[in-house]
Amino acid sequence: MATRLYLPASGTPPLDTLAVDTNWELTNGLVRLPCFITKQDTALATTQMTWPATATQQWCWWQFQSDVLKYAYDWLTTDTVSMVIGKCAETSNKGDSHLAYVVRVVSGDGTTIRGVIGLYHATSTEFPLIASAATRIHNARTAGATAFASQAGDRIIVEVGLHGFTPASELIQMRIGDPSAIDDFALTAGLTTDLCPWVELSRDVQFGAAPEEHSGSAVISGNGSLVGATQKGGKGSALNSGKGALIAFAIAGMMGLASISGGPGHRIAMGLKGSQNIAAISGNGSVTATGQKGTEQHSGVAILSGGGSALAEGRKTGQAYIIISGNGTQVAAGKKNSLSIVDISGGGALTCEGTKAIFSPASISGGPGHQLAAGQKAVASTGVISGGGEITATGFKGGVYFGALKYHTGSTWVKGLMKIYIGGTWQTKPLKRWDGTKWLTVDTTGA
């Protein structure tokens, strides 16, 4: 498929100072104009000028400049140029004027010449007299063609003028324009009608901004929907299985992975500047996770099973894990090298905070119990309840205290006292358990 360029009689060229090809000797009255593959609806206009010199020479009247090329092309010496210009005429036979052209490719800013597609500066069919002005043509010429490579962003330059064979100093005319309602000329010399002139290249080219180069992949399985965007070297992968919906957005070299499995859950994941975040939902829950700027080097994993919800945040090399089974609710925060692990089974509730290198595990099993555990400054504290009870345990400044039915001495398990720190002193308090109908005091004395 060929590329046809129309020659409007008016318009603003993209390169208003681009020099003509060096094979033109004259540029008197030169006009620079844009050219397009679609008509711009400019009226047909006849230009008349008088030969400024009588030696055999080439005279450039118009320089038409295209939009930028969308892709790179390898041009060959077999590429052809065809054209038809209307109302060509000379005052007398002494004018001895002939249609001439140069078609070439330059860089987008015009500073580099890539090569010549075609050049014809010689006699062909002399112009008729003004009274019988008519078309003159070039049909699939390869004259002057060179082999070269053009790049995306380059421009095609079409220069149209005259070859004069010792012409007399007399009036010469040609006509250009591209009215939308007027048909194109046929590629035929001697036509006297007022139709649209054109230039045609045998090679099919496309114009416009080059497409962005990026890598992105997206997969949808089931009845979900997906929007994925990757920009500037980023890579984003998104998978959707079931009836979920996913939006994944990856920017500037980060990697974000998000997946939904099961029911009508929703997942929004955003990673910025070198961060990586992974979130998974099973069932009907929702999760939002954000990692930013690579400054917080942490690993946060949240898993939700059933009908609950979870929010997990880990900061500054901290690691936090939360697991919910059933209908519980969990909020956990691990900070500054802390490790906090909590488990809930059944219908309990738990709030746990570990700070400054603390290791504090707590667990509840059974009925509607409640647990609050706080460890401070290198303290290890353990609280265990079986059944339905409540416990408050505090470890402080290197001491080890256990509120439990038994504790281990290093060689055996023994019963111990239950103590609570109140008002600056440690006080013995009873430990109670729930037998299913009422609270009973637990014996913590003796072996």
Secondary structure, 3 states (H helix, E strand, C coil): CCEEEECCCCCCCCCCCCCCCCCCCECCCCEEEECECCCCCCCCEEEEEECCCCCCEEEEEEEEEEEEECCCEEECCCCCEEEEEEEEEECCHHHCEEEEEEEEEECCCCCCEEEEEEEECCCCCCCCEHHHCEEEEEEEECCCCCCEEECCCCEEEEEEEEEECCCCCCEEEEEECCCCCCCECCCCCCCCCCCECEEEECCCCCECCCCCCCCCEEEEEECCEEEEEEECCCEEEEEEEECCEEEEEEECCCEEEEEEEECCCEEEEEEECCCEEEEEEEECCEEEEEEECCCCCCEEEEEEEECCCEEEEECCCCEEEEEEEECCCEEEEECCCCEEEEEEEECCEEEEEECCCCECCEEEEECCCEEEEEECCCCECCEEEEECCEEEEEECCCCCCCCCCCEECCCCEECCCCEEEECCEEEECCEEEECCCCEEEECCCCC
